């Protein structure tokens, strides 16, 4: 029984160490990402806009088109509501 515990313990340790290594790699990649965005900001680019572009590029064309259509619809609805309130006042 102690052999199975030792084998399982070593296997668990292997998994934990691999996950820790991946976490370290993710941390390093995130730092690199921050550096690239800071560089872009230093050259005058709007980081919020760049992040939005990155988010949109992850979507497929249909999803992106749907979001853009809904955004346009909502903005027009708000504008219409604002004009209606202004006329009422």
C-alpha positions in Angstrom: 0.0 0.0 0.0 2.9 2.4 0.7 4.1 1.8 -2.9 0.8 3.0 -4.4 0.8 6.0 -2.1 4.3 6.9 -3.2 3.5 6.4 -6.9 0.3 8.5 -6.6 2.1 11.1 -4.6 4.9 11.4 -7.2 2.2 11.6 -10.0 0.3 14.3 -8.1 3.5 16.3 -7.5 4.3 16.0 -11.2 0.9 17.5 -12.1 1.2 20.3 -9.5 4.7 21.2 -10.7 3.5 21.3 -14.4 0.6 23.5 -13.5 2.9 25.8 -11.5 5.3 26.0 -14.5 2.4 26.9 -16.8 1.3 29.6 -14.3 4.8 31.1 -14.4 4.7 31.1 -18.2 1.3 32.8 -18.2 2.6 35.4 -15.8 5.6 36.1 -18.1 3.3 36.3 -21.2 1.0 38.7 -19.4 3.9 40.9 -18.5 5.0 40.8 -22.2 1.5 41.8 -23.2 1.6 44.7 -20.7 4.9 45.9 -22.2 3.5 45.8 -25.7 0.4 47.8 -24.7 2.6 50.3 -22.8 4.8 50.7 -25.9 1.7 51.3 -28.0 0.4 53.9 -25.5 3.8 55.5 -25.6 3.5 55.9 -29.3 0.1 57.6 -28.9 -2.3 54.7 -29.5 -5.4 54.4 -27.3 -5.0 51.2 -25.4 -8.7 50.8 -24.7 -9.4 50.8 -28.4 -6.6 48.3 -29.1 -8.1 46.0 -26.4 -11.5 46.3 -28.0 -10.0 45.4 -31.4 -8.4 42.3 -29.8 -11.7 41.3 -28.3 -13.5 41.7 -31.6 -10.9 39.8 -33.5 -11.6 36.8 -31.3 -15.2 36.7 -32.5 -16.2 35.2 -35.8 -17.8 37.4 -38.4 -21.4 36.5 -37.6 -20.9 37.2 -33.9 -19.1 40.5 -34.6 -21.9 41.6 -37.1 -24.6 40.7 -34.6 -22.9 42.7 -31.8 -22.4 45.7 -34.1 -26.0 45.6 -35.2 -27.2 45.4 -31.6 -25.0 48.3 -30.6 -26.2 50.4 -33.4 -29.9 49.5 -32.6 -29.4 50.4 -28.9 -27.7 53.7 -29.7 -30.4 54.7 -32.1 -33.1 53.8 -29.5 -31.4 55.9 -26.9 -31.1 58.8 -29.3 -34.8 58.5 -30.2 -35.7 58.4 -26.5 -33.5 61.5 -25.8 -35.2 63.4 -28.6 -38.7 62.4 -27.4 -37.9 63.6 -23.8 -36.5 66.9 -25.2 -39.7 67.5 -27.2 -41.8 66.7 -24.1 -40.0 69.2 -22.0 
